[in-house]
Amino acid sequence: MQVAIIGAGNVGTALATSLVRAGHDVVIASRDAEDAASAAAASGARTAASNVDAVTAADVVIPAVYAGDLPAI
């Protein structure tokens, strides 16, 4: 399954790690490209250039951001 995670903090990284270990194709997007790259390197996921790029081919989208930030994504 293709999974997109929006958010590269502790929660996004932990989710990505678990999903990659379970055999899923995971892509991480973040407003900070360096954060996304770091989370991807730690979890074995890939990065996307933008939220739109991350969700385009995803079967599941997981927002891993503070609830107050949801309108911005």
C-alpha positions as a Python dict, from the first residue, in 0.01 Angstrom:
ca = {
    (1, 'M'): (0, 0, 0),
    (2, 'Q'): (120, 352, -76),
    (3, 'V'): (104, 576, 231),
    (4, 'A'): (165, 951, 247),
    (5, 'I'): (251, 1111, 579),
    (6, 'I'): (225, 1487, 607),
    (7, 'G'): (450, 1589, 894),
    (8, 'A'): (805, 1488, 976),
    (9, 'G'): (814, 1523, 1352),
    (10, 'N'): (829, 1247, 1611),
    (11, 'V'): (485, 1111, 1526),
    (12, 'G'): (535, 1119, 1150),
    (13, 'T'): (875, 953, 1178),
    (14, 'A'): (748, 681, 1411),
    (15, 'L'): (451, 607, 1187),
    (16, 'A'): (674, 596, 880),
    (17, 'T'): (917, 359, 1051),
    (18, 'S'): (639, 120, 1151),
    (19, 'L'): (474, 130, 809),
    (20, 'V'): (801, 74, 622),
    (21, 'R'): (879, -224, 849),
    (22, 'A'): (535, -362, 764),
    (23, 'G'): (628, -349, 396),
    (24, 'H'): (440, -39, 281),
    (25, 'D'): (567, 223, 38),
    (26, 'V'): (581, 540, 249),
    (27, 'V'): (642, 898, 142),
    (28, 'I'): (689, 1187, 385),
    (29, 'A'): (621, 1554, 317),
    (30, 'S'): (689, 1850, 542),
    (31, 'R'): (692, 2227, 514),
    (32, 'D'): (1066, 2197, 584),
    (33, 'A'): (1243, 1982, 324),
    (34, 'E'): (1535, 1912, 561),
    (35, 'D'): (1294, 1775, 824),
    (36, 'A'): (1132, 1550, 564),
    (37, 'A'): (1473, 1425, 447),
    (38, 'S'): (1581, 1352, 804),
    (39, 'A'): (1259, 1164, 885),
    (40, 'A'): (1284, 967, 561),
    (41, 'A'): (1645, 872, 630),
    (42, 'A'): (1558, 758, 982),
    (43, 'S'): (1256, 556, 875),
    (44, 'G'): (1343, 419, 533),
    (45, 'A'): (1067, 620, 365),
    (46, 'R'): (1094, 850, 63),
    (47, 'T'): (1045, 1225, 55),
    (48, 'A'): (810, 1431, -158),
    (49, 'A'): (872, 1783, -279),
    (50, 'S'): (530, 1898, -162),
    (51, 'N'): (214, 1779, 11),
    (52, 'V'): (43, 1755, -327),
    (53, 'D'): (322, 1536, -463),
    (54, 'A'): (300, 1314, -156),
    (55, 'V'): (-72, 1248, -176),
    (56, 'T'): (-117, 1216, -552),
    (57, 'A'): (-54, 841, -572),
    (58, 'A'): (-126, 752, -209),
    (59, 'D'): (-384, 497, -105),
    (60, 'V'): (-385, 642, 248),
    (61, 'V'): (-295, 992, 370),
    (62, 'I'): (-198, 1044, 734),
    (63, 'P'): (-174, 1398, 866),
    (64, 'A'): (84, 1389, 1148),
    (65, 'V'): (68, 1756, 1245),
    (66, 'Y'): (-73, 1962, 1530),
    (67, 'A'): (-451, 1986, 1488),
    (68, 'G'): (-430, 2365, 1467),
    (69, 'D'): (-211, 2331, 1157),
    (70, 'L'): (-456, 2114, 961),
    (71, 'P'): (-613, 2405, 769),
    (72, 'A'): (-266, 2497, 638),
    (73, 'I'): (-210, 2159, 477),
}
